[in-house]
Amino acid sequence: MTFSLRAVVLERSLDAEFDVLDGETIAVLGPNGAGKSTLFGLAAGLLRPDEGRAELDGRVLFDTRTGAWVPPHARGVALLAQDPLLFPHLTVLENVAFGPRAAGASRRAAKAAAERWLAEVDAVALADRRPTQLSGGQAQRIAVARALATEPRLLLLDEPFAALDVAAAPALRRLLRRVLAGRTALVITHEVLDAHLLADRVVVLERGKVAEQGPTAALLERPRSHFAAGLAGLNFVRGRATAEGRLAVDGLGEVSGTLGSDDGGSPAPGSDAVAVFRPADVALFRPESVPHGSPRNAWRAVVEELEPRGPQVRVHSAAGGARVVADLTAAAAADLDLAPGTAVVLVAKAAAVSVYPA
């Protein structure tokens, strides 16, 4: 492992552990307040844990048992924040050269490193400008160059696209996809596109703990946490296992599906289990016209909201404490005469529902 971290921060209810392989980029996902920025603060040395240990390339960054502590500037960790935080009194070239100079490089070597990284981010023409003369996208590219000019062993990117407009973000995504290849990095993001484009693996934080982790495509296709399912646009319901491939969910009743685990693991009866399924696999009917046929789930619900999505309508419904969304064509929604408060029956084939241990 290139980087490993285990830490407890009592004030922020964080108790998490994970590893990063050499040359691997990991997307850190989770709702606001889940502990993502706290993890970055621990890795960068901006925050001390109540308990734990972190190691980078075999070097201990902190260990609460021994009292070991490496200060931020000596860790080989670079943090790229949402705000570029460029020095306003320095030129672009001087901003990028600052890191190597601070690390002891000669003026000539630092200038050469800055020029190389400005070329890497397609910003050579901006070398003599001041930060106030840059657009948001240009400033963020310079911030990337400045972070990489220090040749960090671990790069931390905290929502690098958050402050950019929609026109600037795609170019920066392409840039980061290129410069992160083979580089050890952690990226905080709320966008499923960023996870797919940039990350080899995903770590999902919920309430200060690692809820799940795994290869990006596999995790987002078959999530086991509420946040990852929402990010992937999937329905996610939690209940108690009753039999193989079945669980009882408050408000929905029994949900039948197929086991979704690669290892074939089945939640034991009485244990926590989750069911995951696509909105496109949910059909809506009026209570008087529910069809019969192949093994199906049929749940009574009430429409809460209709969300237009081009030629489709996303129907948000409530069944007791469970929330389920379904994607219908606009014509189908009109034929059903749907409106908030309409009583409906949600139908999903068992084969379209994946069941996992929680």
N, C-alpha and C positions, 0 to 999 in steps of 0.2 A: 504494500500500500504506500502511495506517495504521501497521502494526508489522512490522518485519522483523528476523530474528535469524539470525546465523551464528556458531557458537561451537565451540571445542574446549576440553575440560577433561580433561587427560591423566589425572589421578588417578582420575577417574570414567569413563574410557573413553568420553567423549561427543564426538561429531563430528557435529553436526546443523545443519540450515538449513531455515527455513520462513518464510512470510509470512502475515499476517492482514489481510484487507481491512477497510475502514471499515464498522462496523456488523455485522461478522461474528462469530459465536460458533463456536469450534473446540473439539471434544472431543479431548483428548490421551489416547490409549490405549496400553497396553503392560504387559508383565509387571513384577513387582516387580524393581527394580534396572535397569530399562531406561533411566532418565535423566529421567523426567518431573519429579520434584521439583528436579533439577538445572537443568532448563530454566527452571522458575519462579524459582529462586534467582537465575539470571542476569538474567531480565527485571526482577525486583524490585530488583536491586542488592544482594542479600545474598551474592553469590558473584561472584568475578572470574574470567574465562576466561583460559586460557593464550594463546588466539588468537581473534580474531573481532571482530564489529561488530554493534551493534543500533541501530535507529532507530525513533522513535515520532513520527508526525506531522511528519516531516522534520527532527526534532531528534535528533542523535546521543546515545545513552545511554552507549555505550562504544565505543571503537575502540582495539584494542591497538597498531595501527600508529602512531597519533598520540598515544596516551596519554590520550585524552579519557575522562572518567569523570564521570557525573552521580550524586550520592549518592541513596540510596533515597527520601528525603523530598521530593526535587525532581523526581522522574521523571514524576509523573502516573499512577503505577501503584499499584493497590490489590490487596493479597493477602488473600484470605479463606481461612484455614486450616481444618483439620478441627475443631480446638478453637476455639470462638468468641473466647477470649482477651479477654473483657470486663474492664474495670477494676473490681475488686470494691468499691472505695471510692466509686465514682460511681453515680448513678442511671442508668437506661436513657436518659433524655433527655440527661444529661450525657455518657454514653458516645458517643452519636450526634453530639452537638455538638462533641466533642473534635477531630475532623478539621478541620472548618471553622475552629475557633478556632486550631489549630496553623498553619493556612495564612494566618492574619492577619485573618480575618473578625471583625467586632465581636461582642460578646456577644449583641446582639439579632439580628443576621443569622444567627449560628450556631444560636441557639435556633429561629429560624424554619425554617432548613434541616433541623434535627433533627425538628421537628414534621412537616414535609412528608414526610420519608422514613419516619417512624414511621407516618404515615397510609398511605403507599405499601405498607408491609409489614403492614398491618392490626394495628398494635401500639400505637396511641395510648393504650389503656387501661393499658399497662404502663409508661408514661413515668416514674412516680415509684418504681418498684420497683428493688431492688438485684439484681445478677446472681444472688445466692444464692437469690432468690425466684422464679427462672424455671425452667421445664422445659427440657429439651434442645432441643426444637423452637422454643420461644420465644427462647432464647438465640441460636440460629443465625439466626433472623429479625432479631434486633437487630444481629447481626454483619453481615448483609447491608446493613441500613440504614446502619450506621456506615461500611462500605466505600463505599457509593454517595454518602453525604453529602459526600465529598471531591470529587465529580464527576471521577472518574478517567478518563483517556483510554483506559486498558487495565485491565480487571478480571481478576484471576487467582483462580480458585476451585479449591482443592486438595481433592478428594473431599468436597464440602460435605455429603453425606449419610452419611458413614462413621460418625459418632458418634451418629446418630439411630436410634431404634427404628423398627420397621416401620410403626407407627401415625402417626408424625410426618413421615416422609419424603415421602409423597404431597403433603401440603399445601405443603411447601417446594419440591417440584418444580414445582407449579403457580405458586407465587410467582416462582421464578426464570425460568420460561418467560415470564412476563409482563414482569418487569423487565429481562430480557436482550434483549428484542426491540429490534433496532436499535442495540444496544450492542456495542462491540468487547470480546471476552472470550475467555479460554482456560479450559477446564474439564478437570481431571484426573478421570477416572472409570474404574471397572471394570465398569460396568453398561451393557449395550446399550440399555436403556430410557432412561437419561439421555442417551446420545448421540442417540437418535432424537428425544427430546422437546426437547432444548436446543440441539443443534449444527447449524449449516449444513454444516460440513465436519468430517472426522476426520483426525487425524494419528496414525499408529501408529509408536511407537518400539520397536525391538528392539535390544538390545545397544548402546545409545548412538547409534544411527543411525535416520533416518527410513526405515522399511521400506516404507511406502506412505502416500498421502494422497489425499483426494478427497471428493466430496459424500457425506454420511452414508448415505443410502439405497442409493446405487449401490455404495459401498465395502463395506457390510455384507452386501449381496446377492451380491457377487462379489469376495470378499476375495482378496488375493494374498500375505498374510502369515499365518503360523501362528497368531499371537495373535488377529487379527481373525476368522479362520475359527472358532476355538474360541469366541470371544465371541458370534458369530452362530449357534453351534450346528451348524456344518458340518464335514464331514470334509475334511481337508487332507493331501495326500500330495505329497512332493517327489521328483523323479526327473530323468532325462535324456531329452530329446526324441529320439525315434527316427524319426518321420515326422509329417506334418501331423495334429494331433489325437491323437497317441500319445506315450507316454513309458514308460520302463522304471523301475520302482520296486523297490528292494531288498525282497525278501520277498513282494511281490505279483506280480512279473513285469511283463507289459505291461498298461498301462491305456489304454483307448481312450475318447475323448470327442469333444466338439465344441469349436471354438475359442470362447473366451469373451470375447475382447477386442472392445471396441466398434469399434476401428479395423481389425479383422480380422487383426491381427498374429499371426504364427505363430512359435513358438520354433524356431530353426534346429536341425537334427539335431545332436546332441551337446551342445547347450546346456542349461542348467538350466531346468526347467519344473515347474509345479505342476498338480495336478488337485483340483478342489473339487466336492463333491456332498453332498446332504442325507442324513441318517440315514434319513429316510422313504423314500428311493429305493434303499435297500439291502435285498435279500431274503436270507434265510438258508435253507439246505437242508442236509440230511445228505448226505455225499459220494455215497451210492448213489442219490440221487433228484434230481440236478440236471437241470432242464429244458433243452431246446434250443429255438431259435427265432430271434427278431430279434437283431441285433447286441448282444451282451452281454459284460460283463466277468465272469469267474468266477475267484475267488481262494480258495485253500485257507487256512484260518485255524483258530485255537483260541480258544474262548470264555474270557475272563478274568474277567468280572464281569457279573452281571445286576442292573440298577438299576430297581426298580419306580417307575413314574411314573403313578399313577392307573390308568386302563384300559390303559396301555401299559407295555412293558418296554423299557428301553434296554440293548442287548447290546453290551458292550465286547469286542472281539476283537483278537488279535495275529496278524499274518502276517509272520513274520520280524521286521524292524525297524519295520514299519509298524503303526499302530494305526487301526482302523476301528470306528465305532459304527453300529448299526442300530436302528431303532425298530420293534418288533413289537407286535401286540396280545398281551395276556396269554394269550389262548387259543392263539395261534400258538406262543408260547414254550413253553407246556405240551405242545402236540401234538408239538413237536420234542424234548421231554424235555431241554431245555438245562440245562447246569450248567457251572461252571468246569472247564476241561479237555476239554470236548466238542469233537470235530473237526467243523468245518462248512465249507461253501462259501458265500462271499459273492457275490452276483450283483447287478450294477447295469447297466442299459441304457446304452449309449454316449451316447444322447441326453440322459441325466440327469447326465452328467459334463462339467464345463467345464474346459478346459485353457488355461493362460496361460503366457507367458514368466515365469520367476521374477524 
